[in-house]
């Protein structure tokens, strides 16, 4: 019986250590600098209002030039159609 308790305790501790490591990694990614990337959002998936729509999730077409997504800094330049400056329709 004591062996089963030790195995359960070791498993619990290992899980907590793994969870803590995952949380630290995730928080570092979330804390990374972000920038607005225009022209890459799918219809209805933009992050904020545009000049032609009133709120997030209200872009009318895919790749709408004034709709943006927040992406990690430097990623926008690598996305097809992505621009860090709005191109008004």
Steps between C-alpha positions, in 0.01 A plus 500: 500500500783740580656446154173604326481816712859592410432449129186715518687774685789494252256521208321797657825689562623430146172628357521822702855564384400442137198729537714777650746475211217522247353804675836682492549426131148615414531824696824585318329452163200710605726777626678529164462830317203510265413707195194556285507304175257632240362306205529145638181449704226269378149647475359544850832423674660845535623613842350850519279754329595632156403814312219307332390270787404573859663227710727197518384205292307716257719516191295420193756335269813289523820708490312828550770767472395697811434197726784377717614219728747543785804283425849464652728780386675414172251234389282730288776560245516125438126454438365522146306824465604615848580865566568691820324802348128516423402527136155654504254333263 
